[in-house]
Each structure stands twice: as structure tokens, then as C-alpha cells.
Amino acid sequence: MHSPSAAQQPVSSSSSHPKGLYVLFATEMWERFSYYGMRALLILYMTQALVFDKEYSSLIYGNYTSLVYLTPLLGGYVADRYWGNRRSILVGGLMMALGQFALFFSASLYTAGQATAPQTQLLLFMLGLGLLIFGNGFFKPNISSMVGSLYPAGDSRIDSAYTIFYMGINLGAFFSPLICGTLGDTGNPEDFKWGFLAAGIGMLVGSLTFELFKNKYIVTAEGAALGAKPEQAVANSPVVPMNTDAPVRAETIDQPVAKSFASKLPMLIGLFVVVYGAIAWLMNYDWVGAFVFAAMIVTPIAVLADASITNRERQKIYVILILSFFVIFFWGAFEQAGASLTFFADEQTNRQLGSYTVPASYFQSANALFIILFAPVFALVWTFMGKRGIEPSSPLKMSIGLMFLAIGYLIIAFGVKGVDASTKVSMFWLITMYLMHTFGELCLSPIGLALVNKLAPLRFASLLMAVWFLATAAGNKFAGVLSALYPEPGKPAPLFVGFEITGLYEFFMIFVALSAAASLVLFVIYRKLTQMMAEPVNH
């Protein structure tokens, strides 16, 4: 977790938080309830009701989750220049509610035993995903930045405010798979609609909460409305939230940078078109994936092409870009939770507790529960180590996070080694893996986002925050690509860099190899990165 610098830690005049924080907490909690409730059902709905195969379902899943991380860049831009936070949050919330209701109507058209989904059911499904993607873009960056706007710059309560806000995110993420899973993941595909309906109602409750209380509580200490006008200074909310689930609207690029960027725009557009076409060809014309990966390549070039960058700034930018690269591998493995690991929970995990069968969607609550339990523990550990001068540097923490990810997959790989497709394994393997993954997330996600906020030169804050979320988007897309390699009985064995994936052991070992290799490479270079950041190296 991060904290303001010593120079920015005045003692607040009040130890309590403004009531507006709790309005934003409740709004965000219901939005996360909606998002994770739907995500818990998404891959199951595609395979069981829309009758997609696992490969195509994984492709759609990767496209959806990656685009969810791209649209906040658009939403932040629109809010900054035209709408302001308030209108953006309302529009985004209503769009997401409509998206969930479109999924409800799609699922309502399912008929038992259908071999293929009717066209109307498919169209409503795609409409629902589109509304959710763009609604999220307007909603997420604006509600996150409003948390910081409630406080004066440098207020000592800001860190604890984001911790409280983070708990709202995880409470929503914990309860939603349990509620939406209970209603929708019953073993009968006709019931998916009730899970989507619950997610839609949750989103409406969140939007209504914000609308009812924003004028009274989402205000400055002087009582002026926050987020009403685009021209309000972004400097009033300089702190970013502590997790990748809540991208923040970054500072507006100043005029000299904007002019420099505009002069290079034709060249950058040409480069993007070439890279986009090449990647699309390599990915068998997966246009969404090609767009995400091309943007991930060209955006850093756009930053580095600016002639005004000093050598010291360039070093810091290189650190952000290098760590962004490793983040792709982390999220590519971590985000299997909503894809291949849901297949595994549904088909090859013994989910019996006495006479009760635990829905496969329930397991997606594990990560949020473990974060609620262990985030305070990790914060205490870092503080304890910091006081003794032995706290790992940020790049080393991220290397440790990747290794936790590899350990989690190694555990589940041993759980399925030598087990045939008809044998179900204990829930212990899946739950223990999720625990290790949570430890990994707590070492990497809040640390990385705080690092970008600290290292980015002010005039490049927008572009470098965009790079970070592009890396998260690319990681989510990569997760879909890797999930498509999940072996299915009766189908040809998938290939990964020339290796045949004949069973689940080989499949999970892909993630062990990728995560461990990324962790080891980062471990080898972390001292150099730490020097480039001008942080002290702990041996």
C-alpha cells in the first residue's frame, strides 16, 4: 500500500471521514456486486446456455474483460472535458444496469435442450456486453477520483479513505458470486437469467444511492458540489486508488506536451495501423486482441518520442514500462478465475459438502474474502519491515507476487497430476490456489499502481496511467487466449509454443512456467530497477 510523502502529511482537522465517502463506498460496492456477479456466471452461461465451446467462450471472455479496462480511458477523457464526474457516473451506471437486463432477456430466451442459441438471444447477449463495457468506462474512473476530491490536498486521511473504499470493492466482489451464483448457477441453464437480473438490480441500487445522496454529501468542506463541472481542477484528487479494480482519471496533459504529441500524431497513427495489422494477422484476425496489444506497444512509443523528456524522467518511465510488461503475465494467469478455473470448478472439482453441492461460481468469492482477511496483515508486515529497514523495494515485491502466483498453480497442478477426466478432485486444491493468488495480488496490484502514480512525470501522468491499464487489459486478453487452451475430451490436444497439452496437469504447468519465469527475470533485474527509481536497495 502507498502513503503520501512526509511533505504531504498535514494533520487533518478531523479524524472522522466525510459522509460522502460512505455514499461512494455504497455506490462502488453495488457496482462491484453487479460486475462480479455477472462475471461469475459469464463463462458458464456461454458454454451451457449459448452452447459455445470452451475455446470460443474463452475468446469472448478475454475480449470482454480486456475492453473493460480500456474504456475508462475514454470515460475519463469525456468527464474531464465535457460531462464532469456526476453525469458520467449516472450515465455509466444506467448503461451497466441496461447491460445486465439485456443479459437477463438473452437468458430468458433459452429453451431446454437447444443445440444452438437463436439469433435474438445472441444479439441481446452481445448488446449486454457492449453496454457493460462502455458503462464501466464512464463509471469507474470517475467514482474513484471523487474519493480523493472529498479531501484537501495532502490530507492525512486520504490513505485510510482509499482503504475503506477498497473494502467496498471487495465486499461487493465477495457477496455477488454467492447471491448471483445461488440464483443463476443451479445446474439448470434456464436459471441463469435470475443471476443476471440480480446483478442488474444491484447496479440500479448503486446508481440510485449515488443520485439520492450526491447533492447532500458529495461536496467540499465548504459545501460546494464535487464533480459537477469538467473545469474543476484534477489536482484536487491527486491520489490513485490502491488496486487495479479502480482506475483513476489522471492529470490533464499540459499544453506543451499536447502540442508535441499532436505534431507526432500522423506518424503514431501510421505506426499503430502497421502494428495492428501485423498482430491481427498473427492472431488469426482477432481484431479486439490485436487492438489491445497494438495499443500496448504504440502508447509507450508515443511517450518516449517526446523530446522534452529529461534523462532522469526517461529512467523512471522505463521502470514503469518494464513493470507494465510483467503485469501482463500476472493478469494473464490471475484472471483464469473467471475462465478456465471456472471450467475446472464446474467439471473436475468435488463440490459436495454433505448433501449440498457448492455452485462452481461460489469459488470466485474466495479471492475477495482472502483480500478482506489478509490486506491488513500485508500492510502491517510492510510497515514492520519498513521500520527495521528490511522492506523489499517495489519491484522485488512484484517479483514475489509473481512467485506466489506460480506456487498457486503448482499446487493445483499436483492436485490433478495423474487424475483422469472422469475423476473429481478435492476443493482444497482450488481454495489453496486462490489463497496463494491473493497473496500474489497483494504484493503486486496495489504496489504497482502506487508506483506509477509516484514515478510518472506530472505532464505524462495520463499517458503512463493509460499504459498501466493497457497492460492490465492486455493481461486480461492474454488470459482469454490461454484459457482457450483448456483441454477438452474428444477434441484435438491444443498446442502451446510447440508443446501438446494432453491434460490438466500440462495446462496448469503453463501458468507455473510463465509466472515463475517472469518472477525470476524480475528478481534478476530488480536491483537495477530500484536504482533507476532512486529507491534504496535492501539486501
N, C-alpha and C positions, 0 to 999 in steps of 0.2 A: 504494500500500500504506500501511497506517497503522502507527503505533508508539505505545507508551504515552507519556504525558506525562512531562516531566522529573521530576516529583514522584513518579512511579511506576516509577522505573528503578533499583532497587537492584541491586547486582552479585550475580549468583547465586553460590551456594557451589560450584557445579559447572558446567563448560562443556558437559558431555555431557547428553543428554536421557534421561529415564526410559524404560525398555524398553516401558512401557505405550503410549508414543507410537507405537512401531512396530507394536504389536498393532492399535491404532486405524487406523494407516496402511494395513495389510494388509486389515483388515476393510472400510474405506471403498473401497479400490482395487477389491476384488472386487464390492462393491455397485455401484460406477460401471461396472465391466465389464458387470454384468448389465443395468443401466439403458440404457447407450448401445448395447450390443449389440442389445438388443430394439428400441430406437428407430431404429437404422439399417435395420431390416427392416420396421418397422411400416407405413409408408405403402405400401411395395412389396407387402407381404402383403395389405393391404386391396384394392389395385387388381388384383393379379394372381391371388390365390387366392380371396379372398372376392367378387371381381368387383364391387366398389363402383366408382362413378365417382369422378373426382378431386374433385369438389365435396363429396360426402358423406364421402369419406376425409379430406379436409381438416377438415371439421366434427368428426369423431371425434378426429382428431389434436389439434386445438385444445382440445377438451373434456378429453382425457386429460392433456395437458401442463399445462393451467391448474389442474386439480384436484390434480395432483402438488404444486403449490406452495401449495395451500390446506390440505391435510390435516396438514402439520407443525404448524399452529396447534392442532389437536385433539390431536395426539400429544404436543406439549409440555405441554399442559394436563393430560392423563392422567398423564404421567410425574411432573409436579410434585406432583400431589395424591394419586395412588394407587400407581402401579407403580414409580417410580424409573427411572433410565436403563437399568439392566441388563435388566430384564424387558421394557421397551419395545423395546430393540434386538433381543432374541431373538424376540419376537412379530412385530415388523416384518420382520425378516429371513426368518423362516419363511413369513410371508404372501406376501412377494415371490417367494420360491422357488416356492411353490404357484401363484402367478400365472403365472410363466414356464412351469411344467409344464402349466397349463391351456391356455396358448397352444400348447405342443407338441402336446397332444392335439387341439386345434382344427385345427392344421395337418395332423395325421395323417389327418384325415377328408377332406382334399381329394382329389378324383378328377379325373384329366386331362380337360380339355375341358368341365368343368361350367359351365353358363350362369348358375346362381345357387348360392349356398352353402346347404347343408342347414341346417335349424334348429339341430341339435345343434352343428354347427360354429360357428354364430353365438353360441349361448348360452355355449359354452366360451370363445370369444373375449372376450365381454363380462365373463364371470366373471374371466378372467385380468386384464383391465384394472382391474376393481374391486379385486381383491386387491393389485395393484401400487400402486394409488393409496393405499389405506389402509395397506398395509405400509410404504410410503415415509413416510407421516405419522408412524408410530411410530418408524421407524428414524432418519431424517435429523436431526431437531433434537437428538436425544439423543446420538448419537455425536459430533456437532460440539461440543456443550457440554462433553463429557467431556475433550476435548483441553485446554481451559483449566483444568479441575479437577485435572489432574495437577500443576499448579504453584502455589506460593503466590501470593497477590495481588501484582501488580506485578513478578513475576519477569522479569528481563531476557531470558529465553529464550523467552517466550511468542510473540513475533512470528516468530522462526525456527521454532518448533514448528508454527505455522499454515502457514508456507511449506512445510515438509516435508509436512504433511497435504494441502495444496493440490496438491503434486506427485503424491501418491497418487491424488487425484481425476483428475488429467489423464493419469496413466499408464493407469488403467483405461479412461478415455474414449478414449485413443489405440489401445490394443490391441483393444478389444472389436469395433469395426466391422470390423477386419481379420480377426479369428478368426470371429466370428459371420457376417460377410459371406461369407467363404470357404466356410463350411459351408452357409449358407442362401440366399445370393443367387447362385445358379448359372445362372439363366436358366430353370430348371425349378421351377415353383411347388411341386412335391412335396417340394422340399428345404428349404423354409422351416422345417420342424419341427426340423431339426438345429441351426439357428441359435438357435431358442428353447430347445432342450434345453441347448445350451452356456451360454446366459445363466442358466438355472435352476441348472445345476451350479455356475457361478461364484458365484451367490448362496448356495448351500449351503456352499461352501468359505469364504466370508466369515463366515457365521454360525458355522460350526464353529471357525474361527480365534478368534473372539471368545470363544466358550464354553470352549474349551480353556485359554486363557491369561488370562482376565479375573481369576480369583481370585489368581493369582500376580503379575500385572503391573499390572492396573488398580487401583492402590492409591495412597494418600497416601504421603508420605515416611516416615510413622510405620508404614506397613503396613496401615492401615485401608481397608476396601473402599470404592471410589467408586461412587456411583450406585445403591446398594442400597436407600436409603430416600428417599421423597419429601421428608421434612422436612430433608434436608441443605441447607445454605444455598446458594442460587443465586449468592450473592455470591462463592463460591469460584471461579466461572468467568465473570468479567465481560467477557472479550474475545470478540468475534464473529469467525467465520472470514472470510477475505478474498475470498469470492466468493459469488454468489447460488446456487451449487450446494449450499451447505451452511448452510441456515438454522439459527439457534441458538435455544435456549429462553431467552427473555428473563426479566428480573426479574418476580417476582410483584407484582401491583398492590397497593399498601398499602391499609390498611383505610379511611381517609377517602375515597380515590378510589373504592374498591369501593362504598361507601355512596352516594356522589354518583352513580356510574354506575347503581346499582340503582334509584335514585329516578327516573331518566330512561328506564329500560328500556322501559316501555309505549309512551312516545312514539317511541322509536327503532325499536321493533318495528313500530309503525304506519307510520312513515316508510319503513322497509325494504319492507314489503308493497306500499305505493303505488309506490315507485320500481321494485321488482322487476316488478310487473305492467306498468308503463309500458314498461320496457325489453324485457320479453318480447314485448309487442305489437309494438314497433318491430323486433325481431329475428325476426319470424315464429315466435314461441313456441319459440325456442331457450332452454330453461329453464336449462341449465347456464351458457350465456353470460350470461343475464340475472342469474343469481345472482352470478357473479363481478363483473360491472360494478356491480350494485346494492351489493354489499358494499364495493366500491372507493369508492363515493360516500358511503355512510352511515357507515362507520367513521371517516373524518376528522371528520364532523359530531359523532360521539359524543365524540371527543377534545376538539374545540373548545367543546363545550357545557358543559364543566366550569368552574364559576365560580371555582375556586381558581387558575386559570392566571394567572400574572403577565404583564405586557406583554412582558418580556424572553423568557419562555418561549414566549409566543404567537408572537413573531417567529421563534424557532428552529423551532417547529412548522410555521409557514408555509413555511419553507425546505424542510423535509422533504416537505411535501405538494406543493409546486411541483415539486421534483425528481422525486418519485414519478410525477407526471403525465408528465414527459418520458421516464421509464423505460419507460412503456407503449409509446411509439413505437419505442424502441430494440429491445425484445424482440420487438415485432410484426414488425420487419424481420429481426432477427438469427435468430430461430427458424424462418425459412423453411428452414434447413438440413435439418431432418427432414421437410419437407413439399414445397413447390413446387421447391426446389433439388434434391431427390432425384428428382422427376419430370424435371427438366432434365438431371441427370446420367444418368439411365436412358435417356432418349429422344433427347436432342439434343446429347450430348457424345460426341466421338470418343474412345472409351476404349481404343483399340488401342495396345499397346506391343509392336511386332513382331507375333508371332503370339498374344500374350496379351491377353485382354480384361479390363480392370480392372473389377471389380464396382462398380456405382453406389454401393453402401453404403460403399465404402472412403473416399469423399470426406469422410465425416463424421468421419474421423480427423484431417483437416487442421487444424481449429481447436485440438484438444488438443496436437498436435505443435508448432504455432506458439506456443502458450502456454508450453510447456515451454522452447522456444528463446528466446522474447522477454520473458517475465516478468522474468527477472533484468536484462535490458537496460533495461526501463522503470523498474525500481526504481533502477538506477544513474543513469539520466537525471534522475529526480525528485530524487535525492539531490544530484547535481551541480548542478542548477539551484537547489535549496534553499540550498546553501552560498553561492551567489552572489546570493541574494535575488531570483531571477527565476522561481522555481517558480510555475506557474499555480495559482490558487485551485481548490478542488474543483469548483465549478460550471463554471469555464472548462474544466477537464479533461473534464468530462462533455459540454460543447458540442463539444470537439474529437473525443471519441469518436463522437458522432452524425455529425459530418462525415466521419470515416473510413468509417462505415457507408454514407453516401451515395456516397462515392468508389468503394467496392467495387461497389455496384450500377451506378454509371455505367460502370465498366469492363466489366461483363458485358453491359450494355445495348448498348454499342458493339460488343461481340463478336457480338451476334445481329442487329444492325441490317441490314435488307435480306436476311436469310437466311430461306429458306422452311422449312416444317416438315419437309421431307424431307432437309435438309442438316444434317450434324452439325459442330459447331464444336470447336476445339482445347480440350484440358483446361486450357491455360494460363489461359483466361478465368476458369474456375471456381476454380482454385487461387489465382490472384492476388486474386480477390474475397475468398476465405476469409482470406488474409493481411491484407487491409485490415480485415476484420471483427474479426479477432483484435486488431489494434491498437486498434480501437474499444472492444472489450470490456475491454482492459487500462486504458484511460482512464476507463471508466465503472463497471464492475461492482465491483471491489474498493474504488474510491474512494467510491462511493455507499453501500455497506454500512457502511464505516468511519464515514462522515459521520453516518448515522442513529445509530450507537452513540454518537458524540461529542455530538450535538446534543440527543438525546431527554432530557427531564427524567426523572429516575430513576423517578418514580411512574407515568410514561406509557410506560415502555420497552417493555412488552409490546404495547400497542396500536399504538405507532408502528412497531415491528418488524413487526407484523401488516400495517400499511398498506404497508410496503415490499414485503412478499411478496405482498400483494394486487395491487400494481402489476405485479409480475413475472407473477403468474397472469393478470391482465388482458392483459398483453403477449402471453403465450402463446396466450390465447384469440383475441386480435386477429390473431395470426399465422395461426391456422386460418381465420379469416374472410377474410383477404387471400389465402391460398393457394387458397381456393375460386374465386378469380377467374382462376386459371391457364387460358389459352385452350386449348380442345380442338378439333381439326379436326372439321368436321361438326356442331358444336354452335353455337347462337347465341352471338355475342360477348358476354361479360359486361360489365356496366356498373359504373363506379366514379365516384360523385358526378357522374353525367351523362355521363362520358366512356366511349366504347366501346373495349374492349380487344381489338383485332383481331389482335395477335400478341405475341410475347415481348418485343419492344422496348418496347411500350406497358406491358406488365405490369411489367417491371423498372423503368421510369421512375416508376411509382407509389412505389416504395421510395426512389428518388432524391429525389423531391419531398417525401415525408413526412419522411425523415431530415434532408435539408438544411433544410427549413422549421423543424423542431424545433431543429436546431443553431443556426440564425440567431436565432431568438427567444430561445433560452437565452443566446446570445452578447450580445444586446442588454441582457438583464436581469442578467447575471452579476455586475456590479459592485454592483448593489443587493442581490442575494442575499448576496454576500460581506460587505457592510456589516452585513446583518442577522445574519450568523453571527459577526460581530466578528472576521473574519479580515482580515489586511492585503491590500490590493488591489495586484497587480503590474501595471504598465503596460507 
